[in-house]
């Protein structure tokens, strides 16, 4: 690896990567970093000892030596990061993991990353658009569906993730979600 030990360097990786969190800032004087986790529960991120960090188009593998919950977030100690100055160089870095390292889910459960980009159609086969993101509302998750070529209209729709009442079927092979949701919503 070229450059200083904390400079992120380009690395080719053929595996499909998923963002599990990000480094937000420095914690303390020994090179620990504050981490925002997208996993649920948030501590699941700490179960992976090797992270791929990506910042400004550059990436590198790092080993997580220690980590724990702290306040509303997480803190972590990374190998080779021993000072606040070194930790600051990683602020804003995304934490990625190869999808094949994620645990297999039971039938009918999905990772959010699996749903992003799927086409959403109603029971009549009308295309509403594609899932662009998901929202966590507390009561239930919500699909954010944005118009795409061939959509019924240009309307953005927020569709509750309620199985089987609203979300009737998810087919990853055809990249489609069938919903019982009125076009006027």
Secondary structure, 3 states (H helix, E strand, C coil): CCCCCCCCCCCCCCCCEEEEEEEEEEECCCCEEEEEECCCCHHHHHHCCEEEEEECCEEEEEEEEEEEEECCEEEEEECCCCCHHHHHCCCCCEEEEEHHHCCCCCCCCCCHHHHCCCEEEECCCCEEEEEEEEEECCCCEEEEEECCCCCCCCCCEEEECCECCCEEEEECCCCEEEECCCCCC
